[in-house]
């Protein structure tokens, strides 16, 4: 059961099940090999996120399904992933397991949206359901970061991973999943690290201006982090965190794009 707070009505029900699925080959063409049932299967997890509110009747359910699997498909998947990641975050904290990670849309093998009785959907069955298309990948962002070239540069010692990069990624993850207090605390450390680390690339075009801009955000982020520590982070503080994080990400991308690997 997922509630906003103790005593609130249930908002969602999350059901997790371990399943076996055929192993998919990622590289190369088909090869002849001896049949090995154990090697042909891989364990996957099926997560079912159920809206506890229910639907009035089958006509209302069909209308909802048309919206959820049509124009609202992206929002449907995003809402379900947010609930699932909330459950995974609770597990990570309760089990003190730092390796329990959030689920990214790219890691989802498939998404199905539908409706059914309570027992049906709890068991992964439906009265009616539709498959949702996989979300498109952001080609422009991936091209700007040049991940394959940079991986090679990092592994060969021709480039270095900045502490600010990892801290900014953690802040982005927390902010995108509504953990605004954690994002503010992460970003305070990320900004401090970036303002020192990026001085080594001050000769890059535009970097001095970016460094000055980041310095200008530190006071607002420090205030947001202090409010986060006392549990009083308000909307202006969240806005300050969001804006500063976007500018930090832009500065880090600029360094990566201008670096010669």
Backbone bond lengths (Angstrom), bond angles and torsions (degrees), N, CA, C in turn:
res aa  C-N    CA-C-N  psi(-1)  N-CA   C-N-CA  omega(-1)  CA-C   N-CA-C  phi
1 X - - - 1.462 - - 1.529 109.76 -
2 X 1.306 116.81 133.27 1.460 121.65 178.11 1.519 108.16 -115.88
3 X 1.333 115.26 118.77 1.461 122.35 177.94 1.528 109.03 -122.17
4 X 1.334 116.71 157.34 1.461 119.94 175.48 1.515 110.88 -71.57
5 X 1.327 117.66 -35.81 1.453 122.87 179.95 1.520 107.75 -158.88
6 X 1.332 116.60 164.74 1.456 121.29 -178.75 1.523 110.13 -60.19
7 X 1.333 116.26 131.63 1.455 121.45 -179.84 1.511 114.05 92.38
8 X 1.343 117.44 -12.59 1.456 121.04 177.61 1.529 109.41 -74.60
9 X 1.325 116.27 156.97 1.464 119.95 174.99 1.530 109.57 -65.85
10 X 1.324 118.30 145.61 1.467 120.11 176.52 1.522 110.95 -59.19
11 X 1.326 116.33 136.14 1.460 121.68 177.71 1.526 111.16 -98.84
12 X 1.323 116.28 -41.27 1.456 121.16 -178.66 1.519 109.98 -143.92
13 X 1.308 114.85 161.26 1.469 122.53 171.63 1.526 106.25 -124.48
14 X 1.310 116.64 130.11 1.464 121.84 -179.76 1.522 108.48 -111.33
15 X 1.325 115.65 126.42 1.463 122.22 179.19 1.525 107.98 -120.36
16 X 1.321 117.79 125.18 1.455 122.97 178.56 1.518 109.43 -113.27
17 X 1.332 116.57 136.67 1.462 121.38 179.87 1.521 108.99 -141.01
18 X 1.327 116.44 138.54 1.468 122.27 175.78 1.525 108.57 -92.07
19 X 1.323 115.84 129.23 1.460 121.74 -177.86 1.519 109.63 -129.01
20 X 1.330 116.03 164.68 1.454 121.12 172.99 1.526 108.17 -110.19
21 X 1.321 115.68 135.94 1.460 121.32 -179.04 1.517 109.02 -134.01
22 X 1.341 118.47 155.77 1.469 120.77 176.88 1.518 110.60 -60.70
23 X 1.312 116.32 139.30 1.454 121.03 178.12 1.522 110.01 -72.82
24 X 1.330 116.86 132.08 1.457 121.59 179.45 1.520 109.37 -97.20
25 X 1.336 116.46 132.59 1.448 120.75 177.13 1.508 109.29 -82.38
26 X 1.331 116.88 135.25 1.456 122.15 -175.86 1.522 112.37 -101.28
27 X 1.330 117.87 -27.92 1.450 119.56 -173.71 1.519 109.89 -129.05
28 X 1.349 115.25 146.37 1.455 120.02 173.64 1.510 112.96 75.87
29 X 1.324 114.86 175.92 1.454 121.07 179.59 1.511 111.60 -94.07
30 X 1.317 116.53 -172.23 1.467 120.04 -179.12 1.520 111.16 -68.59
31 X 1.308 115.45 142.29 1.457 120.33 176.86 1.520 109.01 -129.00
32 X 1.319 115.47 147.78 1.450 119.56 177.86 1.524 108.68 -79.03
33 X 1.286 115.56 132.47 1.456 119.69 176.58 1.519 108.37 -152.86
34 X 1.302 115.40 159.72 1.457 119.34 179.86 1.526 109.95 -68.74
35 X 1.326 114.66 144.24 1.464 119.48 179.53 1.519 109.65 -63.63
36 X 1.308 116.35 128.48 1.459 122.03 178.73 1.523 107.26 -138.39
37 X 1.329 118.26 95.17 1.465 120.59 -175.97 1.519 113.00 -54.56
38 X 1.336 117.20 -36.31 1.459 119.40 -178.49 1.520 111.35 -66.65
39 X 1.344 116.50 -35.99 1.459 119.93 -178.88 1.514 112.23 -80.65
40 X 1.328 117.22 -15.95 1.460 120.56 -175.83 1.530 112.55 -84.31
41 X 1.322 118.15 -10.09 1.448 121.47 -176.78 1.517 110.61 -117.00
42 X 1.312 116.23 148.66 1.453 122.00 175.73 1.526 107.78 -135.39
43 X 1.317 116.55 144.38 1.456 119.75 -178.28 1.525 110.09 -82.23
44 X 1.302 116.45 130.65 1.456 122.63 175.97 1.525 108.10 -125.66
45 X 1.305 115.97 162.30 1.458 121.50 178.94 1.513 109.84 -111.98
46 X 1.323 115.56 129.29 1.460 120.71 174.36 1.523 108.66 -102.08
47 X 1.310 116.31 121.75 1.460 121.75 178.27 1.522 108.40 -109.84
48 X 1.314 116.43 126.35 1.461 121.76 178.12 1.521 108.47 -113.85
49 X 1.312 116.29 121.81 1.464 121.82 178.66 1.526 107.04 -107.86
50 X 1.326 116.27 115.94 1.465 122.18 -173.69 1.524 109.41 -109.68
51 X 1.314 115.93 128.21 1.465 121.06 174.25 1.523 108.05 -74.17
52 X 1.322 116.19 118.77 1.466 120.07 -175.33 1.524 112.51 -73.56
53 X 1.334 117.82 -10.60 1.457 119.68 -177.14 1.509 114.17 -72.10
54 X 1.324 117.85 -30.02 1.452 120.72 179.08 1.523 112.17 76.76
55 X 1.330 115.32 174.82 1.467 123.39 -179.33 1.523 108.97 -127.48
56 X 1.335 115.76 149.64 1.463 120.41 -171.21 1.520 112.82 -65.39
57 X 1.334 117.88 -47.17 1.450 121.45 -177.22 1.523 108.70 -157.50
58 X 1.335 117.03 -178.27 1.453 120.34 -175.56 1.531 111.90 -67.17
59 X 1.321 117.14 -33.69 1.462 119.42 178.19 1.526 110.55 -64.40
60 X 1.335 116.14 -43.38 1.466 119.89 177.43 1.526 110.53 -65.15
61 X 1.352 115.81 -36.28 1.461 119.55 178.97 1.521 111.30 -65.84
62 X 1.329 117.09 -41.76 1.469 120.16 178.55 1.528 111.07 -64.48
63 X 1.318 116.90 -39.93 1.466 120.08 178.85 1.521 110.57 -65.51
64 X 1.336 116.23 -41.05 1.470 119.76 177.33 1.523 110.72 -63.10
65 X 1.331 117.15 -42.18 1.463 120.59 -179.00 1.523 111.08 -63.91
66 X 1.325 117.07 -38.67 1.469 120.16 177.26 1.526 110.93 -59.40
67 X 1.333 116.15 -41.92 1.463 119.45 179.86 1.529 111.08 -72.22
68 X 1.332 116.14 -45.75 1.461 120.74 -174.07 1.516 112.91 -66.80
69 X 1.331 117.20 -31.33 1.459 120.72 -179.15 1.518 112.50 -99.76
70 X 1.335 116.66 -2.49 1.458 120.76 -179.14 1.514 110.86 -106.75
71 X 1.340 115.42 -111.24 1.460 120.00 -176.78 1.526 112.28 -64.42
72 X 1.326 116.72 -25.74 1.467 119.24 -178.37 1.512 114.34 -97.41
73 X 1.342 118.14 18.10 1.467 120.86 -175.41 1.523 112.34 -60.43
74 X 1.335 117.13 -44.55 1.466 120.05 -178.55 1.524 110.80 -63.72
75 X 1.335 116.55 -42.79 1.464 120.18 179.35 1.525 110.93 -67.04
76 X 1.336 116.99 -36.47 1.465 120.81 178.45 1.517 110.88 -60.78
77 X 1.334 116.45 -48.06 1.458 119.77 -179.31 1.520 111.03 -67.09
78 X 1.323 117.17 -40.63 1.459 120.34 -179.06 1.526 111.25 -62.32
79 X 1.332 116.46 -41.16 1.471 119.83 179.94 1.523 110.74 -65.81
80 X 1.339 116.66 -42.79 1.456 119.47 -179.75 1.523 111.09 -65.43
81 X 1.343 117.25 -41.46 1.463 120.15 178.77 1.523 111.33 -64.69
82 X 1.338 116.95 -35.55 1.463 119.96 178.55 1.523 110.86 -63.59
83 X 1.338 116.55 -41.61 1.470 119.96 177.93 1.523 110.37 -66.17
84 X 1.335 116.66 -43.37 1.456 120.33 179.74 1.520 111.11 -63.04
85 X 1.323 117.61 -43.67 1.462 120.28 179.96 1.524 111.38 -66.68
86 X 1.333 116.86 -31.33 1.471 120.16 174.74 1.532 109.97 -62.78
87 X 1.328 116.00 -40.90 1.471 119.98 178.01 1.524 111.03 -67.42
88 X 1.333 117.13 -40.57 1.465 120.11 178.81 1.526 111.30 -66.51
89 X 1.321 116.38 -36.21 1.466 119.55 177.17 1.528 110.33 -64.53
90 X 1.328 116.70 -40.78 1.464 120.07 177.06 1.531 110.58 -61.74
91 X 1.338 116.60 -40.94 1.464 120.14 177.44 1.523 110.83 -63.85
92 X 1.344 116.91 -43.32 1.458 120.76 -178.07 1.524 110.80 -59.13
93 X 1.334 116.24 -43.39 1.461 120.50 -178.99 1.530 110.67 -71.79
94 X 1.341 116.78 -46.00 1.464 120.52 -176.33 1.520 111.95 -65.46
95 X 1.349 116.73 -38.64 1.457 120.93 -178.10 1.522 112.53 -90.88
96 X 1.354 116.84 -1.85 1.468 121.33 -175.62 1.528 110.25 50.27
97 X 1.336 114.97 46.64 1.465 121.82 -175.40 1.526 109.37 -113.38
98 X 1.342 118.87 99.03 1.465 120.36 -178.27 1.518 113.41 -69.66
99 X 1.338 117.76 -12.69 1.460 120.90 -178.28 1.529 112.54 -88.88
100 X 1.319 118.02 -4.91 1.468 121.19 175.99 1.521 107.56 -79.47
101 X 1.329 116.07 104.96 1.453 120.85 -171.92 1.520 111.95 -101.91
102 X 1.343 115.02 159.48 1.459 120.69 172.97 1.526 109.81 -69.13
103 X 1.325 116.09 160.53 1.463 121.91 -178.89 1.527 108.82 -98.48
104 X 1.321 116.55 125.07 1.456 120.10 176.19 1.525 109.01 -90.93
105 X 1.343 117.99 152.54 1.468 119.58 177.87 1.522 112.62 -56.18
106 X 1.340 117.68 -32.53 1.464 120.65 -178.74 1.524 112.17 -67.98
107 X 1.341 117.47 -23.20 1.457 120.62 -178.11 1.524 112.93 -85.96
108 X 1.319 117.64 -7.93 1.460 121.60 -178.00 1.525 109.19 -78.09
109 X 1.330 116.89 125.45 1.464 120.89 -179.29 1.521 111.57 -75.61
110 X 1.304 117.14 -31.03 1.459 120.82 179.79 1.514 110.00 -171.95
111 X 1.317 116.15 151.86 1.460 121.58 179.80 1.520 109.15 -130.37
112 X 1.313 115.36 130.77 1.462 121.37 178.40 1.521 107.77 -124.99
113 X 1.319 116.26 135.17 1.451 121.05 177.43 1.522 108.04 -120.46
114 X 1.327 115.93 137.98 1.451 118.78 -177.79 1.513 111.54 -171.52
115 X 1.314 115.19 -171.11 1.459 120.03 178.64 1.526 109.03 -140.72
116 X 1.313 114.44 160.46 1.456 121.13 179.29 1.508 109.43 -177.42
117 X 1.328 115.91 -174.91 1.456 120.01 176.34 1.520 108.83 -72.24
118 X 1.315 115.92 165.56 1.460 119.76 -179.25 1.512 113.02 -55.97
119 X 1.333 117.55 -44.82 1.459 120.72 -179.10 1.520 111.38 -68.94
120 X 1.335 116.54 -36.54 1.464 119.45 178.97 1.525 111.36 -60.34
121 X 1.306 117.00 -54.57 1.462 119.28 -174.82 1.520 111.57 -69.05
122 X 1.333 117.92 -29.79 1.456 119.93 176.12 1.520 111.15 -65.18
123 X 1.323 116.82 -29.59 1.466 121.59 179.68 1.525 112.69 -94.56
124 X 1.334 117.21 7.29 1.455 120.33 179.85 1.508 114.24 79.41
125 X 1.336 117.89 18.70 1.458 122.38 178.18 1.527 109.24 -111.49
126 X 1.348 116.41 164.55 1.452 120.76 -173.09 1.523 110.89 -141.93
127 X 1.321 115.57 153.33 1.459 120.33 165.41 1.527 109.35 -77.15
128 X 1.320 116.41 -41.09 1.472 122.56 175.50 1.519 107.39 -151.78
129 X 1.329 116.06 141.14 1.467 120.03 -178.55 1.516 109.81 -155.02
130 X 1.338 115.78 158.85 1.462 122.39 177.04 1.522 109.21 -137.96
131 X 1.326 114.91 148.97 1.460 120.79 174.85 1.525 108.88 -82.51
132 X 1.337 116.46 138.12 1.455 121.02 175.58 1.525 109.56 -95.11
133 X 1.332 118.17 144.49 1.463 120.09 176.69 1.519 110.95 -68.01
134 X 1.320 115.82 152.28 1.459 119.83 176.16 1.519 108.99 -68.76
135 X 1.355 117.40 140.79 1.467 119.20 -179.59 1.514 110.84 -65.72
136 X 1.346 118.31 144.61 1.463 120.41 179.64 1.515 111.49 -67.96
137 X 1.321 116.56 147.72 1.454 121.43 178.33 1.523 109.24 -82.97
138 X 1.327 115.16 148.27 1.466 120.54 179.11 1.525 108.60 -82.84
139 X 1.340 115.87 94.04 1.462 120.38 -176.47 1.520 111.10 -66.73
140 X 1.336 117.12 -41.83 1.460 119.85 -176.67 1.521 111.64 -61.60
141 X 1.344 117.21 -44.79 1.460 120.35 -179.54 1.519 110.74 -65.90
142 X 1.331 116.68 -41.73 1.456 119.95 -179.62 1.522 110.70 -64.14
143 X 1.356 116.65 -39.52 1.457 120.08 179.47 1.525 110.61 -64.73
144 X 1.345 116.50 -39.74 1.456 119.79 -178.56 1.518 111.76 -64.36
145 X 1.317 116.83 -35.35 1.458 120.09 -177.92 1.524 112.99 -83.92
146 X 1.323 117.65 -16.30 1.463 122.46 178.85 1.542 111.16 44.13
147 X 1.326 117.77 60.65 1.466 119.40 -171.09 1.511 114.19 -61.04
148 X 1.326 119.00 -40.85 1.460 119.13 -176.57 1.517 111.30 -66.28
149 X 1.332 117.20 -44.15 1.451 119.84 178.62 1.521 110.91 -62.33
150 X 1.320 116.19 -40.01 1.461 118.04 -176.07 1.524 111.50 -73.72
151 X 1.320 116.94 -35.26 1.471 118.63 175.58 1.521 109.74 -56.84
152 X 1.340 115.91 -46.21 1.460 119.51 178.82 1.520 110.77 -61.26
153 X 1.342 116.90 -41.15 1.462 120.20 -179.41 1.528 111.30 -66.01
154 X 1.319 117.09 -40.16 1.462 120.37 179.47 1.531 111.25 -66.23
155 X 1.330 116.14 -43.44 1.460 119.45 -177.57 1.528 112.00 -70.48
156 X 1.325 117.14 -29.64 1.462 120.35 -178.92 1.514 112.57 -90.18
157 X 1.318 118.66 -1.29 1.450 121.70 178.88 1.514 114.44 82.22
158 X 1.356 118.19 8.19 1.460 120.84 178.93 1.531 111.99 -83.29
159 X 1.306 117.65 -9.31 1.458 122.18 175.15 1.516 107.45 -144.04
160 X 1.312 115.74 166.00 1.456 120.99 -178.17 1.525 108.95 -129.21
161 X 1.315 116.44 140.71 1.466 121.48 174.92 1.518 108.81 -82.32
162 X 1.307 116.83 126.58 1.455 121.54 -179.80 1.523 110.39 -83.67
163 X 1.329 115.78 145.35 1.464 119.69 174.81 1.522 110.09 -60.98
164 X 1.320 116.94 -34.53 1.465 120.71 -179.60 1.520 111.70 -62.76
165 X 1.331 117.37 -31.00 1.457 119.75 -179.49 1.522 111.30 -64.94
166 X 1.322 116.49 -47.37 1.464 119.65 -179.98 1.523 111.08 -67.03
167 X 1.326 117.08 -40.62 1.462 120.11 178.82 1.532 111.08 -64.30
168 X 1.337 116.50 -38.16 1.467 119.60 178.04 1.523 110.93 -66.84
169 X 1.334 117.11 -38.56 1.461 120.06 177.33 1.527 110.76 -62.42
170 X 1.304 116.85 -41.27 1.468 119.94 178.67 1.522 110.73 -65.50
171 X 1.346 116.21 -40.10 1.462 119.34 177.67 1.521 110.80 -63.77
172 X 1.341 117.26 -40.84 1.456 121.26 178.62 1.523 111.24 -62.68
173 X 1.325 116.65 -43.38 1.461 120.57 179.31 1.519 110.59 -60.59
174 X 1.339 116.94 -46.60 1.462 120.00 -179.99 1.525 111.43 -64.85
175 X 1.324 117.26 -43.19 1.458 119.77 -177.96 1.519 111.41 -64.97
176 X 1.327 117.15 -42.99 1.466 120.40 -178.97 1.521 112.43 -67.72
177 X 1.331 117.24 -20.21 1.466 120.11 179.58 1.530 112.28 -105.27
178 X 1.339 115.70 17.24 1.456 119.57 173.24 1.508 115.35 79.28
179 X 1.327 117.97 7.27 1.462 120.53 178.78 1.539 107.63 -91.01
180 X 1.322 115.41 71.78 1.455 120.35 -170.58 1.528 113.03 -67.92
181 X 1.320 118.22 -35.51 1.468 119.90 178.92 1.518 110.40 -64.33
182 X 1.318 116.68 -45.71 1.458 120.03 178.88 1.527 110.80 -63.35
183 X 1.347 116.34 -38.41 1.463 120.14 178.93 1.522 111.11 -62.39
184 X 1.332 117.39 -41.61 1.465 120.56 179.65 1.525 111.20 -62.83
185 X 1.331 116.67 -42.51 1.466 120.35 -179.84 1.525 111.16 -66.87
186 X 1.326 117.34 -41.44 1.460 120.59 178.16 1.527 110.54 -64.94
187 X 1.333 116.27 -41.98 1.457 119.67 -175.58 1.525 111.53 -67.91
188 X 1.313 118.11 -34.56 1.463 119.83 177.21 1.525 110.51 -57.49
189 X 1.328 116.17 -45.35 1.469 120.21 178.12 1.529 111.07 -68.67
190 X 1.344 116.96 -39.33 1.462 120.55 -178.93 1.524 111.53 -63.51
191 X 1.331 117.32 -42.09 1.460 120.60 179.54 1.523 111.42 -65.43
192 X 1.322 116.14 -43.23 1.460 119.41 179.43 1.521 110.68 -61.15
193 X 1.326 116.86 -42.56 1.463 120.71 179.20 1.524 111.08 -66.52
194 X 1.340 117.03 -43.50 1.463 120.69 -177.09 1.520 111.84 -64.36
195 X 1.328 117.07 -40.25 1.463 119.83 -178.52 1.522 111.81 -64.24
196 X 1.308 117.73 -26.10 1.465 120.99 175.05 1.520 111.21 -87.62
197 X 1.336 117.15 -47.36 1.462 120.48 -173.79 1.528 112.26 -66.96
198 X 1.333 117.74 -40.06 1.463 120.52 -175.29 1.530 113.01 -72.07
199 X 1.342 117.91 -10.80 1.463 119.69 175.99 1.526 110.67 -63.03
200 X 1.317 116.65 -25.20 1.457 119.19 177.61 1.515 113.40 -69.87
201 X 1.333 117.71 -12.15 1.463 122.26 178.16 1.530 110.45 -118.92
202 X 1.337 116.93 28.21 1.459 121.19 -176.59 1.525 112.49 -65.71
203 X 1.347 116.68 -17.12 1.464 118.58 -179.92 1.522 112.57 -79.60
204 X 1.329 117.92 -11.23 1.467 120.10 178.99 1.524 110.31 -67.17
205 X 1.324 118.40 145.74 1.465 121.01 179.74 1.528 111.64 -57.35
206 X 1.316 115.75 127.39 1.457 121.31 176.87 1.515 115.15 82.88
207 X 1.336 118.90 -10.29 1.461 119.92 -176.07 1.525 113.15 -66.05
208 X 1.368 120.44 -40.00 1.476 118.02 177.29 1.522 112.90 -56.61
209 X 1.342 116.54 -41.00 1.469 119.47 178.88 1.522 110.73 -66.07
210 X 1.330 117.00 -37.87 1.462 120.05 178.70 1.524 110.86 -66.05
211 X 1.325 116.46 -40.27 1.462 119.80 178.25 1.529 110.86 -62.64
212 X 1.324 116.35 -42.48 1.465 119.78 178.11 1.524 110.72 -62.67
213 X 1.318 115.83 -39.84 1.465 119.94 178.64 1.526 111.02 -62.96
214 X 1.329 116.88 -44.17 1.462 120.21 179.51 1.526 111.36 -63.90
215 X 1.323 116.94 -40.29 1.472 120.03 176.42 1.523 110.55 -59.34
216 X 1.330 115.94 -37.23 1.454 119.61 179.78 1.519 113.82 -66.66
217 X 1.322 117.30 -22.63 1.471 120.76 -179.97 1.538 112.25 -87.43
218 X 1.321 118.05 -12.26 1.462 119.21 -171.57 1.532 112.81 -65.15
219 X 1.313 117.77 -37.26 1.472 119.48 -179.07 1.522 110.87 -64.50
220 X 1.337 116.72 -46.42 1.461 119.80 179.36 1.510 112.51 -63.36
221 X 1.333 116.92 -39.75 1.462 120.04 179.65 1.518 110.52 -70.27
222 X 1.348 117.14 -37.96 1.471 119.62 177.36 1.530 110.65 -61.64
223 X 1.341 116.73 -39.46 1.464 119.49 176.64 1.512 111.97 -64.99
224 X 1.350 116.48 -40.10 1.460 119.78 177.94 1.527 110.84 -65.39
225 X 1.329 116.70 -39.05 1.467 119.87 179.19 1.520 111.20 -65.96
226 X 1.324 116.97 -39.39 1.467 119.97 177.73 1.520 110.47 -64.43
227 X 1.335 116.64 -41.55 1.460 119.53 176.69 1.521 110.83 -64.36
228 X 1.338 117.20 -36.76 1.461 120.55 178.50 1.520 111.14 -63.68
229 X 1.327 116.66 -36.78 1.474 119.33 -179.70 1.528 111.36 -66.75
230 X 1.308 117.68 -28.58 1.464 120.30 179.02 1.525 112.19 -95.83
231 X 1.348 116.87 0.17 1.454 120.79 178.61 1.507 113.95 77.55
232 X 1.361 117.81 21.15 1.459 120.48 -175.31 1.523 112.19 -120.45
233 X 1.324 118.46 31.36 1.459 121.37 -179.52 1.535 109.63 -69.60
234 X 1.341 116.16 121.80 1.470 120.06 -177.65 1.524 110.02 -103.05
235 X 1.346 116.07 -178.87 1.457 120.69 -176.06 1.529 112.85 -63.22
236 X 1.353 119.93 -41.25 1.465 118.43 175.15 1.527 112.63 -59.46
237 X 1.325 116.43 -36.08 1.461 119.42 176.87 1.512 111.77 -65.61
238 X 1.337 116.63 -41.15 1.466 120.56 177.67 1.522 110.08 -63.55
239 X 1.331 116.70 -39.76 1.464 120.61 178.37 1.525 110.45 -62.94
240 X 1.330 116.93 -40.97 1.460 120.53 178.09 1.519 110.90 -62.45
241 X 1.326 116.25 -40.58 1.461 120.40 178.53 1.522 110.51 -65.75
242 X 1.311 116.76 -45.86 1.465 120.58 -178.09 1.531 110.98 -61.56
243 X 1.331 116.70 -45.65 1.462 120.66 -178.86 1.519 111.42 -64.88
244 X 1.327 116.65 -46.25 1.465 120.24 -178.57 1.523 111.22 -64.75
245 X 1.314 117.20 -37.85 1.464 120.02 179.43 1.527 110.63 -65.41
246 X 1.319 117.32 -40.45 1.460 120.17 177.86 1.525 111.20 -61.44
247 X 1.338 117.15 -40.83 1.461 119.99 179.75 1.522 111.49 -71.25
248 X 1.325 117.44 -35.61 1.466 120.13 175.68 1.518 110.46 -64.53
249 X 1.325 117.62 -44.67 1.457 120.96 178.39 1.531 110.58 -60.44
250 X 1.336 116.89 -39.48 1.460 120.49 179.02 1.526 110.70 -63.83
251 X 1.333 117.55 -41.16 1.464 120.67 179.30 1.524 111.32 -65.85
252 X 1.318 116.93 -40.25 1.465 120.30 179.05 1.525 110.64 -67.72
253 X 1.333 117.05 -38.92 1.468 119.36 176.90 1.523 110.98 -65.41
254 X 1.321 116.33 -37.25 1.457 119.79 179.95 1.535 110.73 -63.71
255 X 1.309 117.00 -41.27 1.468 119.34 177.42 1.520 110.96 -62.53
256 X 1.341 116.10 -44.38 1.462 119.80 -178.93 1.528 111.14 -65.33
257 X 1.341 116.64 -42.84 1.458 120.31 -177.76 1.526 111.89 -66.12
258 X 1.329 116.57 -33.24 1.466 119.85 -176.65 1.520 113.14 -87.11
259 X 1.333 116.40 -14.64 1.475 119.27 -178.59 1.512 110.62 -69.23
260 X 1.315 116.23 144.26 1.450 121.95 178.34 1.529 108.62 -100.30
261 X 1.322 115.66 108.15 1.458 119.90 -178.51 1.527 110.17 -90.90
